[in-house]
């Protein structure tokens, strides 16, 4: 089984705690990826002004990028930094994992078009417009929830799509989400967001939002944070999010976005990426076709990357 996951904070873990991505005590490392028949992961560069007072987030971006670059070089036998779907598939053919690079919160790029282009040149292929703090682009679901995209935010989205970068709407305010949908000429993704109908948390997607993602041919990634799963987070409640999205017609629009190393609590039975096969097995036991499970675990997100990230 191949896996393509849309979000982890493992580079931040390395930045704050040391260590690397070959083998560690977190949720995700390269050795554990090896149990699957091909693994791709979006590694997020992340830092917030609340956690790093007095630090320039642009400096944090550069320092975390240096860690990512180091880890790619030191573990070149197991992983390749990829920018396109074709590069990921080539990495798999050579027996390696595929690492994509994202930025969680455009604050790390100072919401600057110039720094966005610089990040693209470094291989970043997805950006969350916001994290929890509102910024020059938009409000978030935590702060400034009534604010949609600003003029600067609209220009940022347009530049991302022009460059060939995935616009990530996880953490974005509801008005900001709808502004992105109105602008988007290419698929977007909510890298780590669940169903608000199943678990009424503001970080999750409404049915209308997920239906709009279907219409946009984008994807939404299943987040394994217990807070976004429900009051009794277990395997069944996790599957309930998948089933709800599928019932809305999202067979080609559900993907994975575990939020690995960015969360503390997970559903019962989950401890890291090594447990993803248990989720796949549960779906197969429920008589979901193998092809549909493969789409959810890999193909749907790979299709979006193929359509958007062309070089």
C-alpha positions in Angstrom: 0.0 0.0 0.0 1.3 3.4 -1.0 0.8 6.4 1.3 0.8 10.2 0.6 0.1 12.3 3.7 -0.4 16.1 3.5 0.9 17.4 6.8 3.4 16.8 9.5 5.4 19.1 11.9 8.4 16.8 12.1 10.8 19.5 11.0 9.6 21.8 13.8 10.2 18.9 16.2 13.8 18.6 15.0 14.2 22.4 15.3 13.0 22.4 18.9 14.2 19.1 20.2 17.1 18.2 18.0 17.5 14.9 16.2 16.5 14.0 12.7 14.0 12.2 10.5 15.8 8.9 9.9 14.8 7.4 13.3 13.2 9.3 16.2 10.7 9.0 19.0 8.0 11.1 17.3 5.1 10.1 15.1 7.0 9.8 11.9 10.4 8.9 10.6 11.9 7.5 7.4 12.5 4.0 8.8 8.8 3.6 9.7 7.8 4.9 6.2 9.6 1.8 4.9 6.9 -0.5 5.9 4.7 0.8 3.1 5.2 0.2 -0.6 6.0 3.9 -1.3 5.5 6.8 1.1 5.2 10.5 0.3 5.0 13.3 3.0 4.5 17.0 3.0 6.9 18.3 5.6 5.7 21.7 7.0 8.0 24.5 8.0 6.2 26.0 11.0 6.7 28.5 13.8 4.3 30.9 15.5 4.9 34.3 17.0 3.4 33.1 20.2 5.9 30.3 20.6 8.9 32.2 19.3 8.7 35.8 20.8 11.3 38.2 19.5 12.2 35.9 16.7 11.7 36.8 13.0 9.5 34.1 11.5 11.4 34.6 8.2 14.5 33.6 10.1 12.7 30.6 11.6 11.7 29.6 8.0 15.3 29.8 6.9 16.6 27.8 9.8 14.0 25.1 9.5 14.6 24.9 5.7 18.3 24.4 6.6 17.3 21.4 8.7 15.1 20.0 6.0 18.0 20.4 3.5 20.4 18.8 5.9 18.1 15.8 6.5 17.6 15.3 2.7 21.4 15.2 2.2 22.2 13.0 5.2 19.4 10.5 4.4 19.7 10.5 0.6 19.7 6.7 0.6 16.1 6.7 2.0 14.5 10.0 0.8 14.4 12.5 -2.0 13.1 16.1 -1.9 10.4 16.1 -4.6 8.5 18.9 -6.3 6.2 17.0 -8.7 4.2 13.8 -8.8 6.6 12.5 -11.4 9.6 13.1 -9.1 7.8 11.3 -6.2 7.1 8.3 -8.4 10.7 8.2 -9.6 11.8 8.2 -5.9 9.5 5.3 -5.2 11.0 3.3 -8.2 14.4 3.8 -6.7 13.2 2.5 -3.4 13.1 5.9 -1.6 10.5 7.9 0.2 9.3 11.2 -1.3 9.5 14.4 0.7 7.5 17.5 -0.3 7.9 20.8 1.4 5.2 23.1 2.7 4.9 26.2 4.9 2.2 26.4 7.6 1.3 30.0 7.8 2.3 32.7 5.3 3.6 34.7 8.3 6.8 32.7 7.9 7.1 34.3 4.5 6.1 37.7 5.9 3.0 37.4 3.6 5.3 38.7 0.9 5.0 37.8 -2.8 8.8 38.1 -3.2 9.4 35.7 -0.3 6.8 33.4 -1.7 8.7 33.2 -4.9 11.9 32.6 -3.0 10.3 29.8 -1.1 9.0 28.3 -4.4 12.6 28.4 -5.7 13.7 26.4 -2.6 11.1 23.7 -3.5 8.1 24.7 -1.3 5.0 23.5 -3.1 2.2 24.2 -0.6 1.4 27.1 1.8 -1.2 27.5 4.5 -2.4 31.1 4.1 -2.7 31.3 7.9 -2.2 29.4 11.1 -4.2 30.4 14.2 -3.2 34.0 14.1 -4.8 36.4 11.6 -2.3 38.0 9.3 -2.1 40.4 6.4 -3.8 37.9 4.1 -6.9 36.8 6.1 -8.5 35.9 9.4 -8.4 32.4 10.8 -10.8 30.1 12.5 -9.2 31.2 15.8 -8.6 34.9 15.4 -10.4 37.3 13.1 -12.9 34.6 12.1 -15.1 37.2 10.4 -12.3 38.4 8.1 -11.9 37.0 4.6 -9.1 37.5 2.1 -7.6 41.0 1.9 -6.5 42.5 -1.3 -3.0 41.2 -0.4 -4.4 37.8 0.3 -6.1 37.6 -3.1 -2.8 38.6 -4.8 -1.0 35.9 -2.7 -3.5 33.2 -3.8 -3.2 34.2 -7.4 0.6 34.2 -7.3 0.6 30.7 -5.7 -1.6 29.3 -8.4 0.4 31.0 -11.1 3.6 29.5 -9.7 2.1 26.0 -9.3 1.8 25.8 -5.5 -1.0 24.2 -3.5 -3.2 26.7 -1.6 -3.8 25.1 1.8 -7.0 26.3 3.5 -6.7 24.5 6.8 -6.8 27.0 9.7 -8.3 29.6 7.4 -11.5 31.6 8.4 -14.7 30.5 6.8 -15.0 33.8 4.8 -11.4 33.3 3.7 -12.2 29.8 2.5 -15.0 31.0 0.3 -12.8 33.8 -1.1 -10.2 31.2 -2.0 -12.8 29.0 -3.7 -14.0 32.0 -5.7 -10.5 32.7 -6.9 -9.1 29.2 -7.4 -8.7 28.1 -11.0 -6.7 25.0 -9.9 -7.4 22.4 -7.2 -6.8 23.5 -3.6 -6.4 21.4 -0.4 -7.3 21.4 3.2 -4.2 19.5 4.2 -5.4 18.5 7.7 -9.1 19.2 8.3 -12.0 16.8 9.2 -15.8 17.0 9.0 -17.6 19.6 11.1 -20.8 17.6 10.8 -19.2 14.7 12.5 -17.2 16.7 15.1 -18.4 20.3 15.5 -15.0 21.9 15.9 -14.3 25.2 14.0 -11.1 23.7 12.6 -13.1 21.2 10.7 -14.9 21.7 7.3 -18.6 22.2 6.9 -20.5 20.0 4.4 -20.8 23.1 2.1 -17.0 23.6 2.3 -16.2 20.0 1.5 -18.7 20.0 -1.4 -17.0 23.1 -2.7 -13.6 21.3 -2.5 -15.3 18.5 -4.6 -16.4 21.0 -7.2 -12.8 22.4 -7.2 -11.4 18.9 -7.7 -9.3 19.4 -4.5 -8.8 17.2 -1.5 -9.2 17.3 2.3 -6.8 15.4 4.5 -7.9 13.3 7.5 -6.5 14.9 10.7 -5.7 12.5 13.5 -5.8 15.1 16.3 -8.3 13.6 18.8 -9.8 17.0 19.4 -11.0 17.1 15.8 -12.2 13.5 15.8 -14.9 13.7 18.5 -15.7 13.1 22.1 -14.8 9.4 21.9 -11.9 9.4 19.5 -11.2 5.8 18.3 -11.0 4.0 15.1 -14.7 4.0 14.5 -15.0 7.7 15.1 -12.1 8.3 12.7 -13.7 6.2 10.0 -17.0 8.2 10.6 -15.2 11.3 9.2 -14.2 9.4 6.1 -17.6 7.9 5.6 -19.3 11.2 5.9 -17.1 12.8 3.3 -17.7 9.8 1.0 -21.4 10.1 1.5 -21.1 13.7 0.1 -19.6 12.3 -3.1 -16.0 12.7 -2.1 -14.5 9.5 -3.3 -11.8 11.4 -5.2 -11.4 14.2 -2.6 -10.5 12.5 0.7 -6.8 12.1 1.5 -4.6 11.9 4.6 -3.2 14.8 6.7 -2.3 13.2 10.0 -0.8 16.4 11.6 2.0 14.1 12.8 4.3 15.6 15.4 2.0 18.6 15.6 -0.5 17.0 17.9 -0.4 15.3 21.3 -3.6 13.2 21.6 -4.6 10.8 18.8 -7.5 8.4 18.5 -7.2 5.1 20.4 -4.9 2.7 18.6 -2.9 5.4 16.8 0.7 6.2 17.9 2.3 7.2 14.6 2.4 6.4 10.9 3.1 2.8 11.7 -0.6 2.4 12.5 -2.0 3.7 9.2 -2.2 0.1 7.9 -4.8 -0.6 10.7 -7.0 2.1 9.3 -6.7 0.7 5.8 -7.5 -2.8 7.1 -10.6 -1.5 8.9 -11.9 0.1 5.7 -11.3 -3.1 3.8 -13.1 -5.1 6.4 -16.0 -2.8 5.9 -16.0 -3.9 2.3 -14.7 -0.7 0.8 -13.1 -1.6 -2.5 -9.3 -1.8 -2.5 -9.1 0.8 -5.2 -11.1 3.3 -3.1 -8.8 2.8 -0.1 -5.8 3.3 -2.4 -7.3 6.5 -3.6 -7.8 7.8 -0.1 -4.4 6.8 1.1 -2.4 8.1 -1.9 -4.0 8.6 -5.3 -6.3 11.5 -4.5 -3.6 13.8 -3.1 -1.1 12.6 -5.8 -3.6 13.6 -8.5 -3.9 17.1 -7.1 -0.1 17.5 -6.8 0.1 16.3 -10.4 -2.4 18.9 -11.6 -1.0 21.8 -9.6 2.7 21.3 -9.1 3.9 20.9 -12.6 7.6 21.8 -12.2 
